[in-house]
Amino acid sequence: MKLEQYKKDFLEHVKANITIEEPSNLYTPVEYILDLGGKRLRPILVLMGVSAFNGDYKDGLDAALAVEVFHNFTLLHDDIMDAAPLRRGKRTVHEKWDVNTAILSGDAMLIMANQLLESYDGMVYKKLMQLFNKTALEVCEGQQYDMDFETRDLVSVEEYIKMIGLKTSVLVAAALEMGAIIAEASEEDSKKIYDFGLHLGIAFQLQDDYLDAFGDAATFGKQVGGDIMENKKTYLYIEALNHATPTLKKELEDWYGQTLEDNTEKVVRVKEIFKLVGSDTMTREAIETYTNKAFALLENMDISETNGAVLKQFGEHLMTRAV
């Protein structure tokens, strides 16, 4: 129930603070992407981070909105790089408008995210900005690794985990630590809740990889099989290569060496290979491993049993989601 209240208050905060101004062609796409919905995972984690250390979660609303605006800015630019047609089941900004509009509106969103943190004072503001800017740069590093991997034949599991750690997990971790900073938690506990978020974020991205291949298009909100169509070297693919027979390995590499107009057969066959080799099961096991690593950190954090249970329940929900 508390999570529903967080989401309700956050969405009201979005409506009150994100309005279409002039020039409308700059701000309308911003409102559009923020209205597409989504899980609102990161802003809710900011509010949960505040509450975990007994602060007033409403004090975290500006930071939560900053995180959500920044996250959607990265999605807007990622969609351009990936030439993605859909985001949360709707047309992407560069498809609905054009690439130049998407780039400029994204740039505006990055600046808006920084401005939202200006409502905090003194040392809290300084710590938030230091964490936010560090995280923003790490997300860019993760995106570059992701792009680099597209042109490489071999990517190790360790390299892939590092990439998703930067591209996805650091923002999940930072969202929680921002909440801790606003609640003025100790440095030690702020670091622990960051690490909790880091492991949870890796599990979350691995779950996203799994759903991209094996999710239901009606609930997933993105094009199922998109990673396969784009020849992305996900955890599923890397572990399939590591454990496939020579014949299946060659077939998988051949499929990933092609860019096709009609990907129907490719997606079906690659998914079959993932299942034959067992990389679907390996991915599920990795999700569980990183989730458990996250939960283990809760036991040594200076938070109440109730607050720890809320964080654990939220983590369990993320790992069983279908969207």
C-alpha positions, -999 to 999 in steps of 0.1 A, spaced: 0 0 0 29 23 8 43 18 -27 10 27 -43 10 59 -22 46 67 -33 36 62 -69 4 83 -66 23 112 -49 51 110 -74 28 111 -104 11 142 -90 45 157 -86 53 150 -122 20 167 -133 27 198 -111 63 202 -123 65 191 -159 44 214 -180 45 223 -217 61 256 -223 73 275 -253 87 264 -277 62 236 -275 82 214 -300 109 212 -273 87 204 -243 59 184 -258 82 153 -264 94 156 -228 58 154 -215 51 126 -240 79 103 -229 72 110 -192 35 102 -198 43 68 -214 41 52 -180 66 25 -171 74 10 -138 86 42 -121 112 20 -104 139 46 -99 118 74 -85 100 50 -61 134 38 -49 144 74 -40 113 77 -19 119 42 -4 155 52 4 142 83 24 117 62 43 141 34 50 161 58 72 129 73 88 128 105 67 97 120 53 94 105 18 79 137 4 112 154 9 125 131 -18 100 140 -45 122 165 -63 152 141 -63 128 113 -75 116 135 -104 152 144 -112 161 107 -114 130 99 -136 137 128 -160 173 117 -163 164 81 -168 139 90 -196 165 113 -212 188 83 -215 160 62 -230 152 89 -255 188 89 -267 192 51 -265 161 46 -287 178 68 -314 210 47 -312 190 15 -313 166 27 -340 139 14 -317 103 18 -330 85 13 -297 89 24 -261 64 10 -235 42 0 -264 41 34 -280 60 51 -307 95 63 -297 101 101 -297 123 100 -328 97 80 -347 68 103 -336 87 135 -343 122 132 -357 158 125 -346 168 161 -342 138 168 -320 146 137 -299 182 148 -294 173 184 -284 144 174 -261 168 149 -244 194 175 -239 167 197 -222 158 168 -199 193 164 -187 194 201 -177 159 199 -161 171 169 -140 200 190 -126 176 220 -119 153 198 -99 180 191 -74 185 228 -67 156 226 -42 180 210 -17 203 230 6 239 229 18 257 196 22 226 175 11 226 194 -23 264 189 -27 262 152 -20 232 147 -43 250 166 -71 282 147 -67 264 114 -68 241 124 -96 270 136 -119 291 106 -111 262 83 -120 253 102 -152 289 98 -165 289 61 -155 256 56 -175 273 71 -205 303 48 -200 279 18 -199 262 29 -231 296 31 -248 306 -4 -237 272 -16 -250 279 0 -284 315 -13 -284 302 -49 -278 281 -47 -309 312 -48 -331 331 -74 -311 328 -111 -317 335 -122 -282 323 -106 -249 329 -123 -216 302 -127 -189 324 -105 -166 325 -77 -192 288 -79 -197 281 -77 -160 304 -46 -158 285 -30 -187 250 -35 -173 263 -24 -139 272 9 -154 244 13 -179 215 2 -156 225 -7 -120 243 25 -110 212 46 -114 191 21 -94 218 23 -67 221 60 -68 183 64 -65 184 46 -32 215 64 -19 199 98 -29 170 89 -6 195 80 22 213 113 17 180 133 20 172 114 52 207 122 64 217 86 70 252 77 79 279 74 52 282 37 60 245 30 56 243 52 25 271 30 9 253 -2 20 220 8 4 239 18 -27 254 -16 -29 220 -32 -23 207 -12 -53 238 -22 -74 231 -59 -71 194 -54 -75 200 -34 -106 221 -61 -122 193 -87 -114 168 -62 -128 187 -59 -161 192 -96 -165 154 -100 -160 149 -74 -187 172 -94 -210 152 -126 -203 119 -108 -209 132 -93 -241 135 -129 -255 108 -148 -235 84 -121 -224 48 -116 -235 46 -87 -261 12 -77 -246 27 -70 -212 64 -63 -219 58 -30 -237 88 -34 -260 93 -54 -291 99 -90 -280 131 -103 -296 144 -68 -301 178 -77 -287 181 -107 -310 171 -86 -341 198 -61 -331 224 -88 -325 229 -77 -290 253 -98 -269 231 -103 -239 237 -127 -210 215 -152 -228 237 -150 -259 271 -150 -241 262 -180 -220 247 -198 -250 280 -194 -269 300 -206 -238 280 -238 -235 268 -246 -270 280 -276 -291 303 -265 -320 274 -269 -344 249 -248 -324 276 -222 -317 283 -218 -354 246 -215 -361 241 -189 -334 271 -169 -346 258 -171 -382 224 -157 -371 241 -129 -352 262 -121 -383 230 -111 -402 208 -80 -403 175 -90 -418 144 -72 -429 122 -100 -417 135 -114 -384 107 -138 -376 126 -170 -383 157 -156 -367 140 -148 -334 123 -182 -332 154 -202 -339 177 -182 -317 153 -186 -288 152 -224 -295 190 -224 -293 190 -205 -260 166 -232 -246 185 -261 -261 218 -249 -246 201 -239 -213 212 -202 -213 176 -193 -204 179 -213 -171 214 -199 -165 200 -164 -168 172 -171 -143 198 -185 -119 220 -154 -123 190 -132 -116 184 -152 -83 221 -150 -74 223 -112 -77 189 -108 -59 202 -128 -30 234 -108 -29 212 -76 -26 191 -91 2 221 -102 22 232 -66 25 199 -56 42 208 -77 72 237 -55 81 220 -21 75 209 1 104 172 1 94 141 -13 111 129 -49 104 98 -34 88 117 -11 64 140 -39 55 110 -61 47 96 -35 24 128 -33 4 130 -71 2 94 -73 -9 100 -47 -36 131 -67 -48 111 -99 -50 84 -82 -70 110 -69 -95 123 -104 -101 89 -120 -108 76 -92 -130 64 -97 -166 68 -61 -177 
